[in-house]
Amino acid sequence: MREGTLDVTGERVVLHAGAAPAGTRPLDGLVTGLFTDHHVHLQLVDHTLLAPSRLGRVIDLGADPDWVAEAPGPTVVEYAGPFLTAPGGYPSDRAWAPPGSVREIADAADAARTVDELAAAGVSLIKVVAHSDPGPVLGDDALRAVVHQAAVHRLPVVAHAEGAGQAQRAVRLGATRLAHAPFSERLSEAEIAAQAASASWISTLAIHDDDTLAVALDNARRFLAAGGELLYGTDMGNGATPVDLREAEIDALRAAGLDGVDLLAALSPADPLDAGPLLLLPDGDPNRARRLIAADIDITEL
């Protein structure tokens, strides 16, 4: 946190570093760049709604790579391309999965070839599926091959881990991020400690109800207490999610024990000094964030 000054030229508002001159009227709140949602599915929403939103960057974790590479608009889009899953594995049998958004991996050699292909296509990370409840999952050798080849290309591996033991297995085999805070079972203290030392979690807490939410929150609280990194992400496209900041997710992160500067860090805001759109957070509250426009600087009370 530091002081800065806002300069208005026409409709453009620019932030400058450094203390304001004596007598300058202060703004009541924090100013930062647009936020990041670390788990979205742009093919399942009207992605044009991102342009005026409070999100400046989104990370797509399952889409046709040709489609998502061409997604228009000012929002920065990073993407994994397709879900990498076992033959017949989740979500290959789901009607909601668009054509091209799932790749079934036959074996370790196929896994390595697929990662090479996706790296050449410009993905920013790799998404693997370890969801054991509805069907088969990638074997250990195939998952290790994904992790190894991703490391060759310096691409992180994020895992959709669901079902007993799958979160632990995915991280043990080298995934460095989980697409969801684990919700299938309560992890032991030793498992939480291992996760906190090896992987980050994307929250997606607000997609759950009742008992499942209670499990995810309990795991998230202990993960944070163990020093783990919890990132804001909503699984946008999973149900009626807003194509914007999801305020219920912010509330859930607070319920997990994340607040203040640590909560802002989970939202990975853009650098406000980069001359991009700015957000004003009255009282420092992300749920009250709004885009900062020239008119805000002219009024007496914000």
Phi, psi and chi 1 to 4 in degrees:
 res  aa     phi    psi   chi1   chi2   chi3   chi4
   1 MET       -  132.4  -63.1  -64.3  179.5      -
   2 ARG  -154.5  163.7   53.6  179.7  168.0  162.6
   3 GLU   -77.9  154.8  -71.6 -171.5    7.5      -
   4 GLY  -156.0  177.7      -      -      -      -
   5 THR  -128.6  146.1   55.5      -      -      -
   6 LEU  -102.5  134.5  -68.6  166.1      -      -
   7 ASP  -117.9  131.3  179.6   39.8      -      -
   8 VAL  -111.1  123.8 -178.7      -      -      -
   9 THR  -127.0  104.7  -56.4      -      -      -
  10 GLY    65.3 -120.8      -      -      -      -
  11 GLU   -96.8   -0.1  -67.0  -60.9  -46.0      -
  12 ARG   -94.0  133.2 -171.6  163.9  175.7 -100.4
  13 VAL  -115.7  126.3 -178.2      -      -      -
  14 VAL  -124.2  139.0  178.0      -      -      -
  15 LEU   -99.2  134.9 -180.0   65.7      -      -
  16 HIS  -118.3  141.8  -57.8  -74.4      -      -
  17 ALA   -73.7  153.7      -      -      -      -
  18 GLY   112.2  155.4      -      -      -      -
  19 ALA   -66.2  147.5      -      -      -      -
  20 ALA   -77.8  152.4      -      -      -      -
  21 PRO   -60.8  152.0  -21.0   32.1      -      -
  22 ALA   -55.9  136.9      -      -      -      -
  23 GLY    89.8   -5.9      -      -      -      -
  24 THR   -69.1  134.9  -57.0      -      -      -
  25 ARG   -71.1  128.8 -175.1  174.7   66.6   82.5
  26 PRO   -81.6  151.4   30.2  -34.5      -      -
  27 LEU   -89.4  142.2  -78.3  175.6      -      -
  28 ASP   -92.6   91.5 -179.0   16.1      -      -
  29 GLY   147.1 -176.4      -      -      -      -
  30 LEU  -102.3  151.2  -58.5  177.9      -      -
  31 VAL  -120.1  130.1  174.1      -      -      -
  32 THR  -148.2  179.1 -169.7      -      -      -
  33 GLY   -83.2  177.0      -      -      -      -
  34 LEU   -66.5  154.4  -60.5  179.4      -      -
  35 PHE   -85.6  171.2  -62.1  137.3      -      -
  36 THR  -117.0  134.7  -61.6      -      -      -
  37 ASP  -105.8  116.6 -169.9  -32.6      -      -
  38 HIS   -84.2    2.5  -66.4   85.0      -      -
  39 HIS  -150.9  100.0 -172.6  157.9      -      -
  40 VAL  -135.4  165.1  -53.1      -      -      -
  41 HIS  -134.3   92.0  -63.7  -78.8      -      -
  42 LEU   -66.9  -25.4  -65.7 -176.3      -      -
  43 GLN   -71.9  -11.7  -76.4 -170.8  -79.0      -
  44 LEU  -103.6    6.0  -55.7 -178.3      -      -
  45 VAL  -136.6  171.5  -60.7      -      -      -
  46 ASP   -84.1   91.8 -179.7   -1.7      -      -
  47 HIS   -68.8  -14.2   63.2  -78.8      -      -
  48 THR   -65.8  -19.0   62.8      -      -      -
  49 LEU   -72.0  -10.6  -62.7  175.2      -      -
  50 LEU   -68.3  -29.6  -75.3  172.0      -      -
  51 ALA   -54.6  -45.9      -      -      -      -
  52 PRO   -92.8    8.6   34.4  -35.1      -      -
  53 SER   -80.8 -176.9   77.3      -      -      -
  54 ARG   -91.0    7.7  -68.1  166.8  -75.4 -177.3
  55 LEU  -102.7  128.6  -60.0  174.4      -      -
  56 GLY  -106.0  -14.6      -      -      -      -
  57 ARG  -147.2  137.7  179.4  170.9   69.5  120.4
  58 VAL  -133.0  151.1  -64.9      -      -      -
  59 ILE  -118.7  111.6  -58.7  176.5      -      -
  60 ASP   -83.9  125.6 -168.6  -67.4      -      -
  61 LEU  -113.6   43.0  -66.2 -176.6      -      -
  62 GLY   153.2   94.4      -      -      -      -
  63 ALA  -160.1  163.0      -      -      -      -
  64 ASP   -62.8  118.3  174.5   -3.4      -      -
  65 PRO   -61.9  -33.0   19.1  -30.1      -      -
  66 ASP   -66.0  -39.4  -67.2  -27.1      -      -
  67 TRP   -68.5  -50.9 -178.6   92.1      -      -
  68 VAL   -69.4  -27.3   74.3      -      -      -
  69 ALA   -65.4  -24.2      -      -      -      -
  70 GLU  -103.4    6.4  -59.6  -61.8  -33.5      -
  71 ALA   -59.1  120.0      -      -      -      -
  72 PRO   -80.7  168.6   30.8  -33.3      -      -
  73 GLY   119.5  166.5      -      -      -      -
  74 PRO   -78.5  -13.9   29.1  -35.0      -      -
  75 THR   -70.5  135.7  -52.2      -      -      -
  76 VAL   -72.8  125.1  174.8      -      -      -
  77 VAL  -117.2  118.6  178.3      -      -      -
  78 GLU  -105.9  148.7  -61.0  175.8   14.5      -
  79 TYR  -149.8  151.5   58.2   93.5      -      -
  80 ALA   -94.2  -14.3      -      -      -      -
  81 GLY    78.4 -142.1      -      -      -      -
  82 PRO   -78.6  157.5   29.5  -35.8      -      -
  83 PHE   -63.2  130.0  -63.7   81.8      -      -
  84 LEU   -98.0  117.9  -56.3 -171.8      -      -
  85 THR  -138.7  169.4 -167.6      -      -      -
  86 ALA   -72.6  158.9      -      -      -      -
  87 PRO   -55.7  122.7  -27.4   36.2      -      -
  88 GLY    79.0    4.1      -      -      -      -
  89 GLY   -83.3  166.1      -      -      -      -
  90 TYR   -60.9  137.6  177.5   89.2      -      -
  91 PRO  -105.1   37.5   37.1  -33.8      -      -
  92 SER   -62.0  -22.3   62.8      -      -      -
  93 ASP  -101.8   11.1   60.0  -13.8      -      -
  94 ARG   -95.4  131.7  -64.0  -58.6 -164.5  -98.7
  95 ALA   -64.7  -26.7      -      -      -      -
  96 TRP   -76.0  -16.1   53.5 -101.2      -      -
  97 ALA   -76.5  114.1      -      -      -      -
  98 PRO   -64.9  153.9  -18.9   31.3      -      -
  99 PRO   -54.0  136.6  -25.3   34.8      -      -
 100 GLY    86.4   -3.8      -      -      -      -
 101 SER   -93.7   -2.2   66.3      -      -      -
 102 VAL  -131.5  135.1  178.8      -      -      -
 103 ARG  -123.8  120.5 -173.4   76.4   61.4   85.9
 104 GLU   -88.6  125.2  -63.9  177.1   63.3      -
 105 ILE  -101.4  121.7  -57.3  -60.7      -      -
 106 ALA   -77.7  -41.0      -      -      -      -
 107 ASP  -163.5 -173.7   52.0   29.5      -      -
 108 ALA   -63.6  -40.2      -      -      -      -
 109 ALA   -63.9  -41.6      -      -      -      -
 110 ASP   -64.2  -37.3 -172.6   25.0      -      -
 111 ALA   -60.8  -47.0      -      -      -      -
 112 ALA   -63.2  -43.6      -      -      -      -
 113 ARG   -62.0  -41.2  -74.3 -167.8  -60.5  -91.0
 114 THR   -64.4  -43.0  -61.2      -      -      -
 115 VAL   -63.6  -40.7  171.9      -      -      -
 116 ASP   -58.5  -44.3  -72.5  -18.7      -      -
 117 GLU   -64.1  -43.9  176.1 -172.1  -30.8      -
 118 LEU   -68.1  -37.9  -67.3  173.7      -      -
 119 ALA   -60.6  -41.8      -      -      -      -
 120 ALA   -65.8  -26.7      -      -      -      -
 121 ALA   -82.1   -6.9      -      -      -      -
 122 GLY    96.7   19.6      -      -      -      -
 123 VAL   -67.5  157.0  -57.9      -      -      -
 124 SER   -99.2  -15.6  -60.1      -      -      -
 125 LEU  -162.1  173.1   66.5  165.3      -      -
 126 ILE  -118.9  138.4  -60.6  -66.2      -      -
 127 LYS  -114.8  123.1  169.3   74.9  172.6  -71.3
 128 VAL  -115.7  155.2  -64.4      -      -      -
 129 VAL  -112.1  126.8  177.9      -      -      -
 130 ALA  -130.1   70.3      -      -      -      -
 131 HIS  -118.7  101.0 -176.2    0.1      -      -
 132 SER   -88.3  -14.8   58.2      -      -      -
 133 ASP   -67.9  -45.5  -66.8  -22.0      -      -
 134 PRO   -89.2   -9.0   32.5  -34.0      -      -
 135 GLY   173.1 -163.0      -      -      -      -
 136 PRO   -70.1  156.4   25.0  -33.9      -      -
 137 VAL  -124.0  162.4  -63.7      -      -      -
 138 LEU   -57.3  135.6  -70.4  170.7      -      -
 139 GLY   -69.8  167.1      -      -      -      -
 140 ASP   -59.3  -42.7  -73.4    3.0      -      -
 141 ASP   -63.6  -42.3  -72.2  -14.1      -      -
 142 ALA   -66.3  -41.8      -      -      -      -
 143 LEU   -66.6  -40.9 -171.2   45.0      -      -
 144 ARG   -61.2  -38.3  -75.2 -166.0 -171.1   97.2
 145 ALA   -65.5  -39.1      -      -      -      -
 146 VAL   -59.3  -49.1  168.4      -      -      -
 147 VAL   -62.2  -44.6  169.4      -      -      -
 148 HIS   -62.1  -48.8  172.8   79.3      -      -
 149 GLN   -70.8  -32.6 -154.3   62.7   20.1      -
 150 ALA   -62.8  -39.2      -      -      -      -
 151 ALA   -63.8  -35.6      -      -      -      -
 152 VAL   -57.2  -38.8  168.9      -      -      -
 153 HIS   -94.8    5.7  -63.4  -74.6      -      -
 154 ARG    57.6   44.1  -61.3 -173.9  178.4 -178.4
 155 LEU  -111.2  128.4  -64.3  172.7      -      -
 156 PRO   -68.9  154.9   21.7  -28.7      -      -
 157 VAL  -114.1  122.9  174.9      -      -      -
 158 VAL  -110.5  138.1   57.5      -      -      -
 159 ALA  -118.5  132.6      -      -      -      -
 160 HIS   -82.9  104.3  173.8  123.4      -      -
 161 ALA  -112.4  117.4      -      -      -      -
 162 GLU  -145.4  139.2 -174.6  173.2   -8.1      -
 163 GLY   106.7  156.0      -      -      -      -
 164 ALA   -55.6  126.6      -      -      -      -
 165 GLY    79.8   -5.9      -      -      -      -
 166 GLN   -75.0  -36.6  -69.3  -58.9  -39.7      -
 167 ALA   -62.1  -44.0      -      -      -      -
 168 GLN   -64.2  -43.8  -57.9   92.4  -47.7      -
 169 ARG   -64.0  -45.0  171.9  177.4  172.8  -97.6
 170 ALA   -60.4  -43.4      -      -      -      -
 171 VAL   -72.2  -39.6  171.9      -      -      -
 172 ARG   -59.0  -33.6 -174.8  176.3   69.6 -108.7
 173 LEU   -89.2    1.0  -66.6  176.2      -      -
 174 GLY   120.5   -5.7      -      -      -      -
 175 ALA   -63.3  136.8      -      -      -      -
 176 THR  -106.9    2.4   54.8      -      -      -
 177 ARG  -151.2  140.2 -177.0  165.7  -65.1  176.6
 178 LEU  -103.4  135.9  -64.0 -176.4      -      -
 179 ALA   -69.9  -19.0      -      -      -      -
 180 HIS  -139.1  142.2  -55.4  -84.7      -      -
 181 ALA   -58.5  128.3      -      -      -      -
 182 PRO   -53.6  133.0  -28.0   36.5      -      -
 183 PHE  -132.3   -3.1   57.4   89.7      -      -
 184 SER   -78.4  -27.6  -62.7      -      -      -
 185 GLU  -159.6  158.9   60.4 -174.6  -26.9      -
 186 ARG   -79.0  121.8 -174.0 -180.0 -171.5  -85.1
 187 LEU   -77.9  147.9  -86.7   60.2      -      -
 188 SER   -71.4  166.9   71.5      -      -      -
 189 GLU   -62.7  -38.7  -65.5  -56.5  -37.3      -
 190 ALA   -65.3  -39.8      -      -      -      -
 191 GLU   -67.0  -39.4  -70.8  166.5  -18.0      -
 192 ILE   -61.2  -45.7  -73.6  -73.6      -      -
 193 ALA   -61.2  -41.6      -      -      -      -
 194 ALA   -64.9  -40.2      -      -      -      -
 195 GLN   -64.8  -45.1  -67.0  -86.1  -33.6      -
 196 ALA   -62.0  -31.1      -      -      -      -
 197 ALA   -82.4  -16.6      -      -      -      -
 198 SER  -122.0  -21.9  -55.9      -      -      -
 199 ALA  -148.6  157.6      -      -      -      -
 200 SER  -102.3  157.8   58.5      -      -      -
 201 TRP  -117.6  141.1  -66.7   -3.1      -      -
 202 ILE   -93.5  133.1  -57.4  171.8      -      -
 203 SER   -66.1  -64.2   57.3      -      -      -
 204 THR    45.2   35.8   69.4      -      -      -
 205 LEU   -70.3  -33.8  -62.4  165.4      -      -
 206 ALA   -73.6   -7.2      -      -      -      -
 207 ILE   -77.8  -10.9   64.0  171.8      -      -
 208 HIS   -99.4  160.5  -56.9  -58.1      -      -
 209 ASP  -128.1  150.4  -66.0  -46.4      -      -
 210 ASP    50.5 -120.4  -55.7  -33.8      -      -
 211 ASP   -61.2  -41.0  -68.2  -14.5      -      -
 212 THR   -65.3  -40.2  -54.4      -      -      -
 213 LEU   -63.2  -41.0  175.0   59.0      -      -
 214 ALA   -60.7  -41.3      -      -      -      -
 215 VAL   -65.7  -46.9  170.8      -      -      -
 216 ALA   -62.1  -42.0      -      -      -      -
 217 LEU   -65.6  -41.5  -82.9  172.4      -      -
 218 ASP   -61.7  -45.6  175.5   68.1      -      -
 219 ASN   -62.5  -42.7  -75.8  -29.0      -      -
 220 ALA   -65.0  -41.3      -      -      -      -
 221 ARG   -60.1  -46.3  -72.2 -171.6 -170.2  103.8
 222 ARG   -72.4  -32.5  -66.7 -178.1  -63.7  121.1
 223 PHE   -63.0  -45.8  179.7   71.9      -      -
 224 LEU   -63.2  -43.6  -72.8  169.8      -      -
 225 ALA   -62.0  -28.0      -      -      -      -
 226 ALA   -85.4    2.5      -      -      -      -
 227 GLY    92.9   12.2      -      -      -      -
 228 GLY   -73.1  156.3      -      -      -      -
 229 GLU   -97.1  118.7 -179.5 -175.2   46.3      -
 230 LEU  -110.2  123.1 -169.1   61.7      -      -
 231 LEU  -106.8  144.4  -61.3  170.2      -      -
 232 TYR   -69.5  126.6  168.9   85.7      -      -
 233 GLY  -161.2  147.6      -      -      -      -
 234 THR  -118.9   -9.5   64.9      -      -      -
 235 ASP    59.3   42.7 -159.4    1.5      -      -
 236 MET   -50.0  129.1 -176.7 -170.7  -65.2      -
 237 GLY   105.2  -15.4      -      -      -      -
 238 ASN   -87.1   91.5 -178.4   -8.8      -      -
 239 GLY    83.3 -162.3      -      -      -      -
 240 ALA   -85.8   70.2      -      -      -      -
 241 THR   -91.3  144.3   52.4      -      -      -
 242 PRO   -69.5  148.0   24.6  -33.1      -      -
 243 VAL   -92.3   66.5 -172.7      -      -      -
 244 ASP  -175.9 -172.4 -163.1  -12.3      -      -
 245 LEU   -58.7  134.0 -171.9   72.8      -      -
 246 ARG   -99.9  105.7 -173.6  171.5 -171.6  178.1
 247 GLU   -65.3  -30.2  -63.7  179.3   10.2      -
 248 ALA   -64.2  -30.5      -      -      -      -
 249 GLU   -70.3  -38.5 -168.6   67.4   37.0      -
 250 ILE   -62.4  -43.5  -61.7  -65.4      -      -
 251 ASP   -60.3  -40.2  -67.4  -20.1      -      -
 252 ALA   -68.4  -37.2      -      -      -      -
 253 LEU   -63.6  -39.3  -75.8  167.9      -      -
 254 ARG   -64.6  -39.6  -75.1 -162.9  170.6  108.5
 255 ALA   -63.8  -27.2      -      -      -      -
 256 ALA   -80.9   -7.6      -      -      -      -
 257 GLY   105.5   10.3      -      -      -      -
 258 LEU  -102.1  124.1 -159.4   61.5      -      -
 259 ASP  -156.7  174.5 -151.2  -12.5      -      -
 260 GLY    61.6 -139.5      -      -      -      -
 261 VAL   -61.7  -35.3  175.0      -      -      -
 262 ASP   -65.1  -36.4  -67.8  -26.6      -      -
 263 LEU   -66.5  -42.4  175.9   58.0      -      -
 264 LEU   -61.5  -39.2  -76.1  177.0      -      -
 265 ALA   -62.0  -37.2      -      -      -      -
 266 ALA   -64.2  -26.4      -      -      -      -
 267 LEU   -83.7   -6.7  -72.6  156.2      -      -
 268 SER    42.9   59.8  -56.2      -      -      -
 269 PRO   -67.6  152.6   24.3  -32.7      -      -
 270 ALA   -66.6  156.1      -      -      -      -
 271 ASP   -65.3  118.8 -173.5  -18.9      -      -
 272 PRO   -68.6  -12.4   25.7  -34.2      -      -
 273 LEU   -87.7    2.2  -62.0  175.3      -      -
 274 ASP   -86.9   10.6  -78.2  -12.6      -      -
 275 ALA    67.4   19.1      -      -      -      -
 276 GLY   -89.2 -176.2      -      -      -      -
 277 PRO   -58.5  146.4  -21.7   32.7      -      -
 278 LEU  -113.6  152.3  -61.9  173.4      -      -
 279 LEU  -113.5  138.4  -68.7  172.3      -      -
 280 LEU  -102.2  126.5  173.5   65.3      -      -
 281 LEU  -112.4   92.9  -75.7   62.2      -      -
 282 PRO   -57.6  134.6  -23.6   34.2      -      -
 283 ASP    59.7   15.3  -59.2  -37.9      -      -
 284 GLY    71.4   15.9      -      -      -      -
 285 ASP   -92.8  114.0 -177.5   -1.0      -      -
 286 PRO   -57.8  -32.1  -25.1   35.2      -      -
 287 ASN   -67.2  -18.2  -87.6  -10.1      -      -
 288 ARG  -100.0    6.0  -61.8 -179.6   63.1 -162.3
 289 ALA   -62.7  139.8      -      -      -      -
 290 ARG  -143.5  155.4   64.9  175.3 -173.7  -90.9
 291 ARG   -63.5  136.5  -75.6 -167.9  177.8 -133.2
 292 LEU   -88.3  122.1 -172.8   59.2      -      -
 293 ILE  -120.7  166.7   59.5  174.8      -      -
 294 ALA   -57.8  -36.5      -      -      -      -
 295 ALA   -60.8  -29.7      -      -      -      -
 296 ASP   -63.8  -28.7  -70.3  -33.3      -      -
 297 ILE   -78.4  -20.2  -47.6  -57.3      -      -
 298 ASP   -91.1  -17.3  -62.6  -30.6      -      -
 299 ILE   -87.7  157.6   58.4  178.4      -      -
 300 THR   -77.5  -43.1  -57.8      -      -      -
 301 GLU  -116.2  131.7  -62.8  -66.8  -23.2      -
 302 LEU  -102.0      -  -67.8  172.5      -      -
